[in-house]
Amino acid sequence: MQKENPIAKERGRFSLLRLLTFGANADPNAPHTVIFRHGLFLRLTHWLNAAILVFMLMSGLQIFNAHPALYFGAQSDFAHPALSMTGITNANGELRGITQIGRWQLDTTGLFGASNVDGTRVARGFPSWATIPGTQWLALGRRYHFFFAWFFVANGLMFALWGILSGHFRKDLIPTAHDVTALPREIADHARLKFAHDARARHYNALQKLTYFIVLFVIAPLIVATGLTMSPTLDSAFPFLPWLFGGRQTARTIHFIAAFSLLAFFVVHLVMVVLSGTLNNLRSMITGRYAIEGDDDHG
Amino acid sequence: MAESNRRSFLSKLGAFTGILALGGCTDLDQSEWWPNVLSSVEALTKWTQRLFAGGHALAPEYTKPEIAPEFRANGTLDPGTADYHRLASNGFHDWRLTVAGLVEHPLSLSLDDLMKLPARTQITRHDCVEGWSCIGEWTGTQLARVLAMAAPKPSARYAVFYCMDPMGDSYGTSIKEAPYYYETLDLLEATHPQTLLAYKLNGEMLPVAHGAPVRVRAERQLGYKQAKFVERIELVESYQQIEGGKGGYWEDQGYEQWGGI
């Protein structure tokens, strides 16, 4: 199964290739062993999910733009939104974008509330480049959202089924007692960009487990459930849904927060992929193969 | 200066990201086939929602204190035609609701006729397709009761609601050419116990902005399904020959005929 990694042969001095390959604080002189890290099913569902989520987020922002305000409760208290993005014409006749969160107000012209579409400034929540379609087009945005929502759920269910049957969740994701005690140390190590490159990298570390656990078992189900709560038909079928989330408008707000939590996860995820060995990580998510420091495969 | 540089950079970055993410998407969106692919899940969505909601699950009802202080009026706020103003000026005394199409007994009902039928009052949440919600108390006649009086023929599958408000940009100038608002509900949704021909909002006769004299309330559907200013109900087997053929004014603009989500 294991064979020698050709890049590992290039020992010695620091090189950018090595940094991109093995990541920050890796031992440049260590011998490497290539292990098989991610199975085909996991890699496939991972990339499908990534593509689907791009469409979900951007079409979701298009839908949000149809009424760029969030509320708490069953209904909309139009005078007191929890968050709003509005285009307001100032004394000079200039359209400014104002973002309001609770009692705070910020001028976010160009980004939120008012931005340019084909060179003309228009009032819109999120800017054109963040939405699908780029222009104001709620009907098509909904079509995109509900189309990819089915694939998001189908892909997620397949992954969940595989995760249970293959033991991936049990073996790789459920935190152990050791993970709990290691967590503070892991946070400190991540902050100093000290990543495990040796046999410890065979398994998710405590921080990874915690993050993936929250994303998979908290945010993903939450975003689906709050999305369904916005459907008036499903509220008649499952009246506990709006009750559970504190009303349809609260559900919509939670849906929005969950979407941006996923976006935040995505950003941190990318940073970690880059810093802890871009090429090695990318290869492991494409071909499944991953190089770790050490000569042997007992770990 | 720095601000405008930053913004120009941001917008360039944005445009770049947009092109990366959407390369060619605009062309796709304008095509005939791609939106149809996206729409292909509508039947699955409807089927699944019906599987759980069936014909009888009731939309949540609320209490008096939860009624919105001001129920937002949306869509046409006044049909603006001479015919409509004439009807409105004497309290819709001359208005008639026609029930026709695939029925054994076509009906012509006055507002009084309608109000003499047993009424249902419900405090429900109105969910606009844009995303906002308002709670209001609606009083009206169950549509199922009116349809039963008309006795639908077995081939009837949809109720089409024809409205008195002209739509479109040509509003005011060439009002005759403008399409009028219309909507459709399949008979399961049309005969749901909470589907009303509503003539009162919060205990008052329906204001013009909310669709006087009668609007549809189909409480398990989004706002655009709640046709206002209704004057004719026609039972049909298919809506494909009506106007744009998609089952409603907004449906003809790309919205789903199934307004359950």
Interface residues (C-beta under 8 A of the other chain):
Chain A: V54 M58 I63 F64 A66 H67 A69 Y71 A74 Q75 S76 F78 T109 G110 L111 S115 N116 P127 S128 W129 A130 I132 P133 G134 W137 L138 A139 L140 R142 R143 Y144 F146 F147 W150 M230 S231 P232 T233 L234 D235 S236 A237 F238 P239 P242 R248 Q249 R252
Chain B: R7 L10 S11 G14 A15 T17 G18 A21 L22 C25 T26 D29 P35 V37 L38 S39 S40 V41 E42 L44 T45 Q49 R50 F52 A53 G54 A57 L58 A59 P60 Y62 E66 A68 R72 R125 D127 C128 V129 E130 G131 W132 S133 C134 I135 E219 R220 Q221 L222 W250 Q253 G254 Y255 E256 G260 I261
